[in-house]
Structure formats: C-alpha cells, structure tokens
Amino acid sequence: MGEVVYQHKDGLSLTLSSDELEMIEAVRRYCTGELLPFVRSHGPNYIPPETMRKIFKRLSEFGFVNGPLNAESGGLGISLKMFGLILEEVCRVSASVGTAALIQTLMARAFVNLATSDLRERYLQRILDCDLLGCIAISEPDVGSNVAEIKCKAVEVDGGYSISGSKSWISNGDYSDFCFCVARTGESPLTLDLFFVDRAVSPYDVRNIHKMGLNETSTAQVFFDNCVVPTENRLTFGGQGMRQVSILFAVSRPLTGVISVGIARAALDAAIEYSKVRTQHGKAIAGHQLVSAALGEMATHIDAARLLVLRALDMCDRGVRCDAEAAMSKWFASEMAVDVTSKAIQIHGANGIATEYEVERLFREARIFPIPEGTTEINKLIVGRALTGISAF
C-alpha cells in the first residue's frame, strides 16, 4: 500500500500517502459503523434539515465541507482527487447523503473563491461549521442545459438588487440558509451574474420535488419574488457569472461521476454476495459463466469510470482546463452506473425487483444521474466540440 500504482505522463498518479490511506479508512469506518445503520433505520424518508446538518458536521471530521480548501481559508488542503475518493465511500452507503454533502462542500469552495473579504468575514466560518447550509440555483423550469436562456432577473434598486424568477431541480434547496443565484443582469444572452442570497435577510420560498429516488435529501423549486439582495452581495460583474458556472461544472461534473461510481460499487458488492449464496442447478450462480462474466464486466466498467473521474479531478487540482475530460467522466460514469445496477438486478432475478433487496433502489438512484450537471447528450457534445472546435449546440 502507498507505492506508485499508476503514473500518467500528464500528471495523474494514484499514489496515496499513509495519511490519505488513513483518511479513507476513517471514512469507511464511519460509513459502516454509523451512517449505514442510520440510513437503514431511517429508510427512504426525507432527512429533515437539522438532522442533515448534524450529519454534515460529523462528515466534516473526515474531509467534507472544509477538506478541499487551503489552510488560509480554514480548510484541510486535501486535493479534489482525494476528496473524490472519500466521497465514493459515502455514496457507496448513501448517495442521498453523499450528494447533499457534496453540495455543501462545493458551496464552501465557491464562497471562498468568489465572496468579498467582508462576506467571508461574516459568513465563512458558519458555512464551514455547517451552521449555514447552501445551494446553487441555476436550472429553471423552462431552462435546462442551455444556461444562456436563464430568465431569472436581477434589477438594480436602492441599496441593492431585486431578484425575480424561479429555479427548479435545486439540490439542497430546502436545507439552504443561503443561495448562489444565477440571474440575468442585461439583455445579452451572456449577461448572467452570481448573487449571494442570505435567506434570513432576503427571503425566498422553497418547495421540495418528489423523485423516483434520492428522496432522503432535498431537491427543490426555489422562488424569488422581488427578493432584494444588498449591493455587496453581488459576486460577479459584466456577465462573469457564466464563466464561474463553467468553472464550477469542471469540478462538479467529475464529482457527480464519483457519486455514480459509489452507487455502482454498492450494486456490484450486493451482486457478488448474492451470487455466492443463491444456488441454481446444484451450485452457486457465481459458478455459472454468464453470471461470472457479468460480474467481471461490472467491475471493469466501475474501474474505468473511476479512472476517468480521477483524471479530471487531478487536472482540476493542477489548474489544467478540463472541460472535455470532466464531461467524459460524468457521462461515462453515470451511464455506467445505470448499466451496472441493471445487471445487478438481473443477477438477483425476481428478487432484484423486490424492495427488500437494495439493488432496485440503487437502480432508481443511478437512473437519475445521467440528467444533472449536463445530460449525457450535452456532455457528449462538449467532448465533440473540444475535438473539432465546432459547436453542435
């Protein structure tokens, strides 16, 4: 353990230090000993904000929220690549908790990068302590992959800006004490900027959306009705919001891929165990060639997806632009998870569609992820544009 396993000519190394190995092991112990019993007893029910806040605080002991921040910002200074590895451990047990904790981590990182010194002084420590939870509001009811069509507007008024519009499919929306809102500040399609909205100062309304899976956590509609935000809470100017959203996607896409890897890994584990105890024709089904081959394919595809997300995260760590690599990792990992969880159901046979077996839940969760952070189709077009220099949007 700890030796160089793989070194890519462009910088990717899978070398882990003893401290990093211990961090992964600590997360694994927490997930097995605390998180797994909780999610099993709680079931597919909505985790209320105060309970999720307590989970976040506990996870922050293992590199979440403040982990990928530098020491000057109150962080642990771990790499995004390392954060991806600990995120996978959590998502193997609960994709709902992992998704929610990822959003809080991304919000802390974005806040450090974008907020003024005054805002950091007032809010940063409370965000890192998870006393304040956040979300980012980009998607709208009539606006999906094409961010340039956003309709939510910010109009300058005395003392600040009045924001009006609605957002949809906002992760952690109901949990949020603050929101990064992407709003139109001019008539040009690209004049979009980011605003920091403190819910206690500038109230906005939230309504949770019931989904086919991940209902333990909040995905919501967010409504801004003449929501007045102080002047100092404007984070970008001159339409730089689009650029900042692109930067965020470069990180969030491979990390969303990590969630899919975690789900697929859980499905593979379940399929392996089932194949060893289920017998047909006088022997365990693991001894049948088609089942054994399916398990081999599942394991290989999971590893391939993990390598893609780690490559993209490694490039982010090194400050290398990776639009195409991030898009590749996200679409491949999310589609892989759908395929792997489907195979896990097939290996379980009729039991695979019974709710007492976890693979049916894992399939429903996996099927969600080809859609957020750019659909599979959009991410493929991003890769195609990088290859040809010609946009097919």
C-alpha positions in Angstrom: 0.0 0.0 0.0 1.2 3.5 -0.8 3.5 2.6 -3.7 3.1 4.2 -7.1 0.4 2.1 -8.8 0.0 4.2 -11.9 1.7 7.3 -13.2 0.2 9.1 -16.3 2.5 11.2 -18.5 0.3 14.2 -17.9 0.5 14.1 -14.2 -2.2 11.7 -12.8 -0.8 9.5 -10.1 -2.7 7.1 -7.9 -0.1 7.2 -5.2 -1.7 7.6 -1.7 0.3 8.6 1.4 -0.2 6.9 4.7 -2.2 9.9 5.9 -4.5 9.7 2.9 -5.0 5.9 3.3 -5.9 6.5 6.9 -8.4 9.2 5.9 -10.1 6.8 3.5 -10.2 4.1 6.2 -11.6 6.5 8.8 -14.4 7.5 6.4 -15.1 3.8 5.7 -15.3 3.0 9.4 -17.7 5.9 9.9 -19.9 4.8 6.9 -20.0 1.2 8.1 -20.4 1.9 11.8 -22.6 5.0 11.9 -24.0 6.1 8.5 -25.2 2.7 7.3 -27.2 1.9 10.4 -28.8 5.3 10.3 -29.8 5.2 6.6 -31.2 1.6 7.1 -33.3 2.6 10.1 -34.4 5.9 8.5 -35.5 4.3 5.2 -36.5 6.3 2.1 -37.9 9.1 4.2 -36.9 12.8 3.9 -34.0 13.6 6.2 -35.0 16.9 7.9 -32.7 19.9 7.8 -31.4 19.7 11.4 -30.6 16.0 11.1 -28.8 16.6 7.8 -26.9 19.5 9.4 -25.7 17.1 12.2 -24.6 14.6 9.5 -22.6 17.3 7.7 -20.9 18.3 10.9 -19.9 14.7 11.5 -18.7 14.3 7.9 -16.6 17.5 8.2 -14.4 15.5 10.6 -13.5 13.3 7.6 -12.6 15.9 4.9 -16.0 17.1 3.8 -17.0 20.8 3.5 -13.6 22.3 4.5 -11.5 19.5 3.2 -10.6 20.8 -0.3 -10.0 24.4 1.0 -6.5 25.7 1.8 -5.4 26.3 5.4 -5.7 30.1 5.0 -9.4 29.6 4.4 -9.8 27.2 7.3 -9.5 24.1 5.2 -7.5 20.9 5.4 -5.9 21.3 2.0 -6.7 17.9 0.6 -6.8 17.5 -3.2 -10.0 17.2 -5.2 -8.8 13.8 -6.2 -8.6 12.7 -2.6 -12.0 14.3 -1.9 -13.4 12.2 -4.7 -12.1 9.0 -3.1 -13.8 9.8 0.3 -17.0 10.9 -1.4 -17.1 7.5 -3.1 -17.0 5.8 0.3 -20.1 7.8 1.5 -22.0 7.3 -1.8 -21.4 3.6 -1.6 -23.6 3.7 1.6 -25.9 6.6 0.8 -26.0 8.6 -2.5 -28.5 10.9 -0.9 -26.2 11.9 2.0 -23.2 12.0 -0.4 -25.0 14.3 -2.8 -26.1 16.7 -0.1 -22.7 16.8 1.5 -21.0 17.3 -1.9 -23.3 20.4 -2.5 -22.2 21.9 0.9 -18.6 21.3 0.0 -18.9 22.9 -3.4 -20.7 25.9 -1.9 -17.9 26.4 0.7 -15.3 26.2 -2.1 -17.2 28.6 -4.4 -17.8 31.0 -1.5 -14.1 31.2 -0.7 -13.3 31.8 -4.4 -16.0 34.5 -5.1 -17.0 36.3 -1.9 -15.6 39.6 -0.9 -13.4 39.8 2.2 -16.4 41.4 4.1 -18.7 38.5 3.2 -16.0 35.9 4.1 -15.6 37.6 7.5 -19.3 37.5 8.2 -20.2 34.1 6.7 -17.3 31.8 6.0 -16.8 30.2 9.4 -20.5 29.5 9.8 -20.5 27.8 6.4 -17.5 25.7 7.3 -19.1 24.8 10.7 -22.3 23.8 8.7 -24.3 26.3 10.8 -25.3 27.7 7.4 -26.2 25.4 4.6 -26.1 26.4 0.9 -27.3 25.7 -2.6 -26.7 27.0 -6.1 -29.7 28.0 -8.2 -29.0 27.7 -11.9 -31.7 25.5 -13.7 -35.1 26.9 -14.3 -38.5 25.3 -15.2 -38.1 26.2 -18.9 -34.3 26.2 -19.0 -32.3 23.1 -18.8 -28.9 22.5 -20.4 -28.7 25.9 -22.1 -27.7 28.3 -19.3 -27.7 31.2 -21.7 -31.6 31.1 -21.7 -31.9 31.8 -18.0 -34.9 34.2 -17.4 -34.5 35.0 -13.7 -33.6 38.7 -13.5 -31.7 40.9 -11.1 -32.7 44.6 -11.4 -30.8 47.3 -9.6 -32.8 49.1 -6.8 -31.9 51.4 -4.0 -29.4 49.6 -1.8 -29.1 46.5 -3.9 -30.8 44.3 -6.5 -34.3 42.9 -6.8 -34.3 39.3 -8.0 -37.4 37.8 -9.5 -37.8 34.3 -11.1 -38.0 30.7 -10.3 -35.4 27.9 -10.2 -36.0 24.2 -10.4 -34.2 20.9 -9.5 -32.0 22.7 -6.9 -30.1 20.3 -4.7 -30.3 21.2 -1.0 -32.8 23.9 -1.8 -35.0 23.2 1.3 -31.9 22.9 3.5 -30.4 26.1 2.3 -29.8 29.1 4.6 -28.1 30.8 1.6 -28.2 30.5 -2.1 -25.9 31.4 -5.0 -28.4 32.6 -7.6 -27.5 32.9 -11.2 -29.6 35.9 -12.6 -29.8 37.9 -15.7 -28.3 41.4 -15.4 -28.6 42.6 -19.0 -30.3 41.8 -22.3 -27.5 39.9 -23.9 -27.7 36.1 -23.6 -24.4 36.0 -21.8 -25.0 38.8 -19.2 -25.5 36.5 -16.3 -24.1 37.1 -12.8 -24.0 35.5 -9.4 -25.6 36.8 -6.3 -25.2 35.6 -2.7 -28.7 35.4 -1.2 -28.9 35.1 2.6 -32.3 33.6 3.2 -32.7 35.3 6.6 -32.1 38.7 5.1 -33.6 38.2 1.6 -36.3 35.5 2.0 -37.0 33.1 -0.8 -39.6 30.3 -1.0 -38.8 26.6 -1.5 -40.9 23.6 -2.4 -39.4 20.1 -2.5 -39.8 17.9 -5.6 -40.6 14.2 -5.1 -38.4 12.0 -7.3 -38.0 8.4 -8.3 -35.1 8.1 -5.9 -32.9 10.2 -3.5 -35.9 11.4 -1.7 -34.0 11.3 1.6 -32.4 14.6 0.5 -33.8 17.9 -0.8 -34.3 18.6 -4.5 -36.5 21.7 -4.8 -38.0 24.5 -6.7 -36.8 27.9 -5.4 -38.9 31.1 -5.9 -37.6 34.6 -5.9 -40.4 37.3 -5.8 -38.8 40.7 -5.7 -36.2 39.3 -3.4 -34.0 42.3 -2.5 -30.3 41.5 -2.1 -27.8 44.0 -0.7 -25.4 45.6 -3.2 -22.3 44.0 -1.6 -23.8 40.5 -2.2 -23.3 40.7 -5.9 -20.4 38.3 -6.6 -19.7 38.8 -10.3 -20.0 41.7 -12.8 -20.1 42.1 -16.5 -21.7 38.7 -17.2 -18.8 36.8 -15.5 -21.5 34.5 -13.9 -21.4 32.3 -17.0 -17.6 31.8 -16.6 -17.9 31.0 -12.9 -20.7 28.5 -13.7 -18.4 26.8 -16.2 -15.6 26.7 -13.7 -18.0 25.1 -11.2 -19.1 22.5 -13.7 -15.5 21.5 -14.4 -15.3 20.3 -10.8 -18.9 19.3 -10.1 -19.2 17.0 -13.2 -16.4 14.5 -12.2 -17.6 14.6 -8.6 -21.1 13.8 -9.8 -19.4 10.9 -11.6 -18.0 9.8 -8.3 -21.5 9.5 -6.9 -22.4 7.2 -9.7 -19.2 5.1 -9.1 -20.3 4.8 -5.4 -23.8 3.6 -6.4 -22.4 1.1 -8.9 -19.9 -0.2 -6.4 -22.7 -0.9 -3.9 -24.6 -2.7 -6.6 -21.6 -4.8 -7.5 -21.0 -5.7 -3.9 -24.6 -6.8 -3.5 -24.5 -8.8 -6.7 -21.3 -10.6 -5.7 -22.7 -11.6 -2.3 -26.0 -12.7 -3.8 -24.2 -14.8 -6.5 -22.3 -16.7 -3.8 -25.4 -17.7 -1.8 -28.0 -18.2 -4.5 -28.0 -21.7 -6.0 -29.4 -22.9 -9.2 -28.7 -26.3 -11.0 -26.8 -27.6 -8.0 -24.3 -24.8 -7.5 -23.9 -21.1 -6.6 -24.9 -18.9 -9.5 -21.4 -17.3 -9.3 -20.2 -20.6 -10.8 -22.3 -20.1 -13.9 -20.3 -18.5 -16.8 -22.9 -15.8 -17.7 -23.1 -14.6 -14.1 -19.3 -14.6 -13.7 -18.8 -12.7 -16.9 -21.4 -10.1 -15.9 -19.6 -9.5 -12.6 -16.3 -9.2 -14.5 -17.8 -6.6 -16.8 -19.4 -4.7 -14.0 -16.1 -4.5 -12.0 -14.1 -3.4 -15.1 -16.6 -0.7 -16.1 -16.6 0.7 -12.5 -12.8 0.9 -12.5 -12.8 2.6 -15.9 -15.2 5.2 -14.7 -13.2 5.8 -11.5 -10.1 6.4 -13.6 -11.9 8.9 -15.7 -13.2 10.9 -12.8 -9.8 10.8 -11.0 -8.1 12.1 -14.2 -10.5 15.0 -14.4 -10.1 15.8 -10.7 -6.3 15.6 -11.0 -6.4 18.1 -13.8 -8.5 20.4 -11.7 -6.0 20.1 -8.9 -3.2 21.1 -11.2 -5.2 24.0 -12.7 -5.4 22.4 -16.1 -8.5 23.2 -18.1 -10.5 20.0 -18.5 -13.9 20.8 -20.0 -13.8 17.7 -22.2 -12.3 15.4 -19.6 -14.9 16.5 -17.0 -17.7 15.9 -19.5 -16.3 12.5 -20.4 -16.1 11.4 -16.8 -19.6 12.5 -15.9 -21.5 11.0 -18.8 -19.5 7.7 -18.8 -19.8 7.2 -15.0 -23.5 8.0 -14.9 -24.4 5.7 -17.8 -22.1 3.0 -16.4 -24.0 3.1 -13.1 -27.3 2.6 -14.9 -25.9 -0.5 -16.7 -24.2 -1.9 -13.6 -27.2 -1.6 -11.4 -29.4 -3.1 -14.1 -27.1 -6.1 -14.3 -27.2 -6.4 -10.5 -31.0 -6.7 -10.7 -30.7 -9.3 -13.4 -28.3 -11.3 -11.3 -30.8 -11.2 -8.4 -33.6 -12.4 -10.8 -37.1 -11.8 -9.5 -35.7 -10.8 -6.1 -34.0 -7.9 -7.8 -37.2 -6.0 -8.2 -38.3 -6.6 -4.6 -38.0 -3.7 -2.3 -36.3 -5.7 0.5 -33.3 -6.0 -1.8 -31.3 -2.8 -2.2 -30.5 -3.3 -5.9 -33.9 -2.0 -7.1 -33.2 1.3 -5.0 -29.7 1.5 -6.4 -31.1 1.3 -10.0 -33.6 4.1 -9.4 -30.9 6.2 -7.9 -28.4 5.5 -10.7 -31.0 6.4 -13.4 -31.2 10.0 -12.0 -27.6 10.9 -12.7 -27.4 10.9 -16.5 -29.5 14.1 -16.2 -28.0 16.6 -13.8 -24.7 18.5 -14.4 -25.4 18.4 -18.1 -27.3 15.5 -19.6 -25.4 12.6 -21.2 -26.2 14.1 -24.6 -24.9 17.6 -23.7 -21.7 16.2 -22.2 -21.0 14.2 -25.4 -21.5 17.4 -27.4 -19.0 19.2 -25.2 -16.5 16.5 -25.9 -17.2 16.7 -29.7 -16.7 20.5 -29.6 -13.3 20.0 -27.9 -12.3 17.5 -30.6 -13.4 19.6 -33.6 -13.6 23.2 -32.4 -17.1 23.3 -33.9 -20.1 23.6 -31.6 -23.1 21.4 -32.3 -25.3 23.1 -29.7 
